[in-house]
Structures are given as structure tokens and as C-alpha cells.
Amino acid sequence: MSALTLQQEAPLLAALHFLRDLLSYGTEHPNSSNFDRQDSGQAPRYSPQLQQAVKQMVASQGEPLVQRVMTGMMFTFPRDCIQDASGVLLSLFEILPLESGVWVKETIGMLPAGSIRAGETDRLMNAVGMKVDAGDLRRVRVLLQDFTTSYRRRNVAPRDGLGRLEATRFRFNG
């Protein structure tokens, strides 16, 4: 969790990759290396106890994890980390979809007043709910990634001088 507050790309990517791998053990299809494969070429089966342990960890730490990942996606993560961060959110939705939706909504509710247009949260959460109900979790990932990118572009980049060109910073005397 603490590593998600870093702003350097390499250690942050390592933390995000670790989280994606760890969370995959809570799903039906965990990540595995070629060294883990049986002679038959099939991916090994993991114990239900391991899957349950990851689910319990997500149930107890999912809310702060969603908060850190979404906050990073909106404010601090380097651009190259956004894809992996949204992969962490996807893994959380694969493990506990309803709870993850609640955590996302609560995280969005913590944003400063006026930083989101009226009804934007409801539209996002309705779209997320529809995709979860349909079992289309990859689209949930895209929705959340688009939301955080849009938020960052509207609210963070202009303050950093990365968004709109400011007349006082850029002058052309030709």
C-alpha cells in the first residue's frame, strides 16, 4: 500500500505488477510462470484455500487499495503506470465485483466539491453496474480508466501547466 504513494515509475510499476499477480490468485485463472506448469503444459490448479485467503485480504484491504489506486491514477501516477493501475482495479472487480463498485463510488465521493460535473458519478456507476451485471469486467476497466484520465485532464493537468496553454507562460515574439 505504501509503495502506491511513490511517484517514480520503476518502483511503482513493480508494486502494481506485484499486486496484479497477487490478486490473480483470488480468481479462477491465476498468473503463473512457465516454471509452474505441469509436464502436460496445463496451468497448475491452485488450492481453494489460497484463493479464499486472497479474497479475505481483498475484503479487508480492498477499500483503501481502491482509494490509493484511483487517487494515483487521477493525481500522481506517471502516465505509463495507468494501464497497470487499471489492471489492479480489474482484478478487484473480478474477485469482489459488488464491493469494488461500492469502494469506487465512495472514492469518487471523496473528490473535492465541484471537480466532477453533476450526474457524472451516477452515470459512471450505472455504466459500471451494467457491465458488472453483464459479466463484462474488461469494459469496467475501460470505464474507470477513461474516468480517471478525464478527471486528471480537467482538474490536475491545468494546474501543473500540462493542459491548456497559458498566455503568461508562452509568448511568441515574431
C-alpha positions in Angstrom: 0.0 0.0 0.0 2.8 2.4 0.9 4.5 1.8 -2.5 1.4 3.2 -4.2 2.3 6.6 -2.9 5.6 6.6 -4.9 6.0 8.8 -7.9 9.0 7.1 -9.5 7.9 4.9 -12.4 10.1 1.8 -11.9 9.2 1.1 -8.3 5.6 2.0 -8.8 5.3 -0.4 -11.8 6.9 -3.1 -9.7 4.4 -2.6 -7.0 1.5 -2.6 -9.4 2.7 -5.8 -11.2 3.1 -7.5 -7.8 -0.5 -6.5 -6.9 -1.8 -7.8 -10.2 0.0 -11.1 -9.7 -1.1 -11.4 -6.1 -4.7 -10.6 -6.8 -4.8 -13.1 -9.7 -4.6 -15.8 -7.1 -8.1 -14.8 -5.9 -9.5 -15.5 -9.3 -10.2 -18.7 -11.3 -7.2 -18.1 -13.6 -4.1 -17.0 -11.5 -1.0 -15.8 -13.2 1.8 -18.4 -13.4 5.2 -18.7 -14.9 6.3 -21.5 -17.2 8.1 -23.0 -14.3 4.8 -23.6 -12.5 3.3 -25.6 -15.4 2.9 -29.3 -15.2 4.5 -31.6 -17.8 1.2 -31.6 -19.7 1.5 -27.9 -20.5 -1.6 -27.1 -18.4 -1.5 -24.3 -15.9 -1.4 -25.7 -12.4 -4.5 -25.6 -10.2 -4.3 -23.6 -7.0 -5.8 -24.5 -3.8 -9.2 -23.1 -2.8 -7.5 -22.1 0.5 -5.1 -19.8 -1.3 -8.0 -18.3 -3.4 -10.0 -17.8 -0.2 -7.1 -16.1 1.6 -6.7 -13.6 -1.2 -10.4 -12.9 -1.2 -10.3 -12.3 2.6 -7.4 -9.9 2.1 -9.3 -8.1 -0.6 -12.4 -7.9 1.6 -10.4 -6.3 4.4 -8.0 -4.1 2.4 -9.9 -3.5 -0.8 -11.3 -0.1 0.1 -8.0 1.5 0.9 -6.5 -0.2 -2.1 -9.1 1.2 -4.4 -8.6 4.7 -2.8 -4.8 4.6 -3.4 -5.0 3.2 -6.9 -7.7 5.7 -8.1 -6.0 8.6 -6.3 -2.8 7.7 -8.1 -4.5 7.4 -11.4 -6.1 10.8 -11.0 -3.3 12.7 -9.4 0.2 11.2 -9.1 0.9 8.1 -11.2 3.1 8.6 -14.2 1.2 8.1 -17.5 2.9 4.7 -18.1 1.5 3.3 -14.9 -2.1 4.0 -15.6 -2.7 0.7 -17.6 -1.3 -1.4 -14.8 -3.2 0.5 -12.2 -6.4 -0.1 -14.0 -5.4 -3.8 -14.2 -5.4 -3.8 -10.4 -8.9 -2.4 -10.3 -10.0 -5.0 -12.9 -8.6 -7.8 -10.6 -10.5 -6.3 -7.6 -13.7 -6.4 -9.7 -13.0 -10.0 -10.7 -12.7 -11.0 -7.0 -15.5 -8.9 -5.4 -17.4 -7.0 -8.0 -20.2 -5.6 -5.9 -17.9 -4.5 -3.1 -15.5 -3.0 -5.6 -18.2 -0.9 -7.1 -19.1 0.5 -3.7 -15.4 1.3 -3.0 -15.1 3.1 -6.3 -18.2 5.2 -5.6 -17.0 6.1 -2.1 -13.6 7.1 -3.5 -15.2 9.3 -6.1 -17.4 10.8 -3.4 -14.2 11.9 -1.6 -13.1 14.2 -4.5 -13.3 17.9 -4.0 -16.7 19.5 -4.5 -17.1 20.9 -7.9 -14.4 18.8 -9.5 -16.9 16.5 -11.1 -19.9 17.6 -13.2 -23.4 17.0 -11.8 -24.6 13.5 -12.5 -21.2 12.3 -13.7 -20.7 9.9 -10.8 -24.2 8.4 -11.2 -23.6 7.9 -15.0 -20.3 6.2 -14.3 -21.6 4.0 -11.6 -24.7 3.0 -13.6 -22.4 2.0 -16.5 -20.1 0.1 -14.2 -23.1 -1.7 -12.7 -24.5 -2.7 -16.1 -21.1 -4.1 -17.1 -20.7 -6.0 -13.9 -24.2 -7.5 -14.2 -23.3 -8.5 -17.8 -20.0 -10.0 -16.7 -18.1 -7.6 -19.0 -15.4 -6.7 -16.5 -12.9 -5.6 -19.1 -15.3 -2.8 -20.0 -15.4 -1.8 -16.4 -11.7 -1.3 -16.6 -12.0 0.9 -19.6 -14.8 3.0 -18.0 -12.6 3.6 -14.9 -9.5 4.3 -16.9 -11.4 6.8 -19.0 -13.0 8.5 -16.0 -9.7 8.9 -14.2 -7.9 10.2 -17.3 -10.7 12.7 -17.9 -10.6 13.8 -14.3 -6.8 14.3 -14.5 -7.0 16.2 -17.7 -9.7 18.6 -16.4 -8.5 19.1 -12.8 -4.9 18.2 -12.4 -3.1 18.9 -15.7 -4.2 22.6 -16.0 -2.7 23.3 -12.5 0.6 21.6 -13.5 0.8 23.6 -16.7 0.4 20.4 -18.7 -3.1 21.1 -20.0 -4.2 24.4 -21.5 -1.5 26.7 -22.9 -1.3 29.7 -20.6 -0.7 33.0 -22.2 1.6 34.2 -19.4 3.9 31.1 -19.8 4.1 31.0 -23.6 4.8 34.1 -25.6 5.8 34.4 -29.2 7.5 37.5 -30.4 8.0 37.0 -34.1 
